[in-house]
Amino acid sequence: MRRLAPLGMFSVLVPALLALPVATGPSGPKPHPVPAAVQSLEVAGVDQGALVGDAASAAGTSRPFLLTARRPTAPFSTMGVTWQRGSGSAAVTVQARTRGADGWSPWTPLEVADDDGPDDVSPELVGSRVGTAPAWVGAADGVQVRLDVPAGPAPRDVRIDLVDPGVSEADATLGQATGPQSTAWAVSPQPAIITRAQWGADESLRTDAPSYASTVKVAYVHHTASTNDYTAAEAAQQVRSFYAYHTQSLGWSDIGYNFLVDKFGRVYEGRFGGISRAVVGAHAGGFNSGSTGVSMIGTYTSVAPTTATLDATRDLLAWKLSLSGADPLGTQTLTSGGGSTSKYVAGTQVTVPVIAGHRDTNNTACPGDQGYSKLPALRRSVADRIAASPAASSSIDAKYAALGGSSGPLGAPTAAEADVPGGRFRSYQGGTIYWSAATGAFEVRGAILQRWSALGRTGATGFPVTDEQPTLDKAGRYNHFQSGSIYWSPTTGAWAVQGAIRQAWSQLRWEAGSLGYPLTNELPTPDRIGRFNHFQSGSIYWTPQTGAQGVQGAIRQVWSDRGWERSSLGYPVTHELPTPDRIGRFNHFQSGSIYWTPTTGAQVVQGAIRNTWAQLGWEQGPLGYPVTHELPTPDRIGRFNHFWNGSIYWTPATGAWEVRGAIRQRWADLGWERSRLGYPTSNEYAVPGGQRSDFQNGSIVWNALTGQTAVL
């Protein structure tokens, strides 16, 4: 009997086959995309028959929060249980059993795995779910689940997710992975990596373009918390199962891990975006940016990883870390992105080993006690692997050769290799190669080299950490450096983006996001308090107090018309964000907000008027969206904003109060604040038979039965 893995619930989903050409090996069946069939079963309550007949054989003495009957299903081999993000407590436990060829399995605990996933700032977090890790159970056609909540809130919207990853004849022929799939240079050679095409990834399941960090600082070692009992052919099926579960059950944009390694020593490409690039995964919530995630397929709590697994992980990490110059025996300081799964609140500086265990920064036992105990030896073996590489003794020459020598983009050398503070460089007809012990050797050329030279080269942004690369949209080029990036396109030229502004831009998906390419270097603001970059479709402004925030479109235009950060609004304190009702957009600023909808345009709300509107529920309250900026009243005593369904008026003597509906219409007919009633002194409130608003010199009452208003 196979070890049970997590359960999942779905309505039956069979993604369409994506017909794309893929690489094939020298012989054997041709790999092809394999669509996964996913069942989603909505479950709730306790089945009384199961409680009598089955609960005694499951762990736990209290009455379960959820217990299903034994349910027949379509065939599946991987399962998990998921629920709404933000619900449930850390004390939730899940058990399951499945029906296979030998009958019903014993009750088996499923590992609750809410310690991974996208960072809180990632767009792919929106709408995602949490739950158990996906578990391989072998061929099954029935399921039963028990969920206990011994303490804390119960999870909401619980589902059982069942995945049939499909079978390909190519699964059994993946023992000989192809050689290096990338021209990316590193001190240590790239190991054989089974590509997404080879393991049968159905690319139609991906929902967003990949995001990238500037470099890989840390490699996290994980285990998948699934079975150790699988065949060589079933390994690829498991990878497809994890991919389907992460995208279809948890709602992520792609598989969470950057790489996976099976017990036979085979390495699989994980998240899409390029194996040599710093692709941001969803494997260590709060610490995904700047890290790569390598997951050993299996559970290594009481069983040690195989020698083949550890050797393959060593070779993979030696290559991947040497690409970015990270010292496998060293440490790196990361900044927590926060989130419920992180041990550290957002903004906390955390020093971790370059080769870290998932548990080092997140609330998890991953990669298991036995897996974690292997990390010290793994670090030493990775360092030895890098040091033994013959390319380590001549990094610049090796890089030049890898780029094609004099026939490559750099052309012939124009000077001898020379020293610079912290490293070495050599100039060529078409560019330069810079090297340091911390970064390795990378080339810089063309307009990017010109911009880098104008900024002072290594003195401004440090050494390059990538070669010149094509951008995601293929329209431009870029180099990442230790302390920034330079992006170029034919229409914008080459400009540098650095520090917190660059980090914010990366979270907004670099040039592929809504801001587009940079149009300026990072510059100081006129008041010398902050820094900014302008982009094709917006700007990012930063101060030590507000952080880096993006401002775009009509909201940016209104802010600029008022004088940017020197206006009464001050600096932005949020990116432009969607309103909860998804009708509008907004930015909050130090001293106010700007709200926009297609029908109202962008309007400024500030001070006491904004506070009153906020207390009433912002745009979801009775007033709706603002339709004017804050304006002075004709008598110059007060201020007001009109909204969809009313107004808020303020004076120093009365404060800010809302007026709406029939009462507002009667007050307007009388002449607004210039009438004998004066300014409002209360919000509208209920009275017997209707509603009332008070003013400086009287009140207006609306009768619900007659629809008439009376002035008191």
Stockholm file with secondary structure:
# STOCKHOLM 1.0

chainA/1-712         MRRLAPLGMFSVLVPALLALPVATGPSGPKPHPVPAAVQSLEVAGVDQGALVGDAASAAGTSRPFLLTARRPTAPFSTMGVTWQRGSGSAAVTVQARTRGADGWSPWTPLEVADDDGPDDVSPELVGSRVGTAPAWVGAADGVQVRLDVPAGPAPRDVRIDLVDPGVSEADATLGQATGPQSTAWAVSPQPAIITRAQWGADESLRTDAPSYASTVKVAYVHHTASTNDYTAAEAAQQVRSFYAYHTQSLGWSDIGYNFLVDKFGRVYEGRFGGISRAVVGAHAGGFNSGSTGVSMIGTYTSVAPTTATLDATRDLLAWKLSLSGADPLGTQTLTSGGGSTSKYVAGTQVTVPVIAGHRDTNNTACPGDQGYSKLPALRRSVADRIAASPAASSSIDAKYAALGGSSGPLGAPTAAEADVPGGRFRSYQGGTIYWSAATGAFEVRGAILQRWSALGRTGATGFPVTDEQPTLDKAGRYNHFQSGSIYWSPTTGAWAVQGAIRQAWSQLRWEAGSLGYPLTNELPTPDRIGRFNHFQSGSIYWTPQTGAQGVQGAIRQVWSDRGWERSSLGYPVTHELPTPDRIGRFNHFQSGSIYWTPTTGAQVVQGAIRNTWAQLGWEQGPLGYPVTHELPTPDRIGRFNHFWNGSIYWTPATGAWEVRGAIRQRWADLGWERSRLGYPTSNEYAVPGGQRSDFQNGSIVWNALTGQTAVL
#=GR chainA/1-712 SS CCCCCCCBCCSCBCCCCCCCCCCCCSSSSCCCCCCCEEEEEECCSBCHHHHHHTGGGSSCSSCCSEECCCEEEEEEEEEEEEEETTCSCTTCEEEEEEEETTEECCCEEECBCTTCSCCTTCGGGTTCEEEBCCEEEEEEEEEEEEEECSSSCCCSSCEEEEEECCCCGGGGGTTSCCSCCCCCCCSSCCCCCBCHHHHTCCGGGCCSCCCBCSSCCEEEEEECCSCSCCCHHHHHHHHHHHHHIIIIISCCSSCSCSEEECTTSCEEECSSSCTTSCBCCSSSTTCCTTEEEEEESSCCSSSCCCHHHHHHHHHHHHHHHHHHTCCTTSEEEEECCCCTTBSSCTTCEEEEESEEEGGGTBSSCTTCHHHHHTHHHHHHHHHHHHHTCGGGGCHHHHHHHHTTGGGSTTCSBCSCCEEETTEEEEEETTEEEEEETTTEEEEEEHHHHHHHHHHTTHHHHCSBSSCCEECTTSSCEEEEETTEEEEEETTTEEEEECHHHHHHHHHTTGGGSTTCSBSSCCEECTTSSCEEEEETTEEEEEETTTEEEEEEHHHHHHHHHTTGGGSTTCSBSSCCEECTTSSCEEEEETTEEEEEETTTEEEEECHHHHHHHHHTTGGGSTTCSBSSCCEECTTSSCEEEEETTEEEEEETTTEEEEEEHHHHHHHHHHTGGGSTTCSBCSCCEEETTEEEEEETTEEEEEETTTCCEEEC
#=GC SS_cons         CCCCCCCBCCSCBCCCCCCCCCCCCSSSSCCCCCCCEEEEEECCSBCHHHHHHTGGGSSCSSCCSEECCCEEEEEEEEEEEEEETTCSCTTCEEEEEEEETTEECCCEEECBCTTCSCCTTCGGGTTCEEEBCCEEEEEEEEEEEEEECSSSCCCSSCEEEEEECCCCGGGGGTTSCCSCCCCCCCSSCCCCCBCHHHHTCCGGGCCSCCCBCSSCCEEEEEECCSCSCCCHHHHHHHHHHHHHIIIIISCCSSCSCSEEECTTSCEEECSSSCTTSCBCCSSSTTCCTTEEEEEESSCCSSSCCCHHHHHHHHHHHHHHHHHHTCCTTSEEEEECCCCTTBSSCTTCEEEEESEEEGGGTBSSCTTCHHHHHTHHHHHHHHHHHHHTCGGGGCHHHHHHHHTTGGGSTTCSBCSCCEEETTEEEEEETTEEEEEETTTEEEEEEHHHHHHHHHHTTHHHHCSBSSCCEECTTSSCEEEEETTEEEEEETTTEEEEECHHHHHHHHHTTGGGSTTCSBSSCCEECTTSSCEEEEETTEEEEEETTTEEEEEEHHHHHHHHHTTGGGSTTCSBSSCCEECTTSSCEEEEETTEEEEEETTTEEEEECHHHHHHHHHTTGGGSTTCSBSSCCEECTTSSCEEEEETTEEEEEETTTEEEEEEHHHHHHHHHHTGGGSTTCSBCSCCEEETTEEEEEETTEEEEEETTTCCEEEC
//
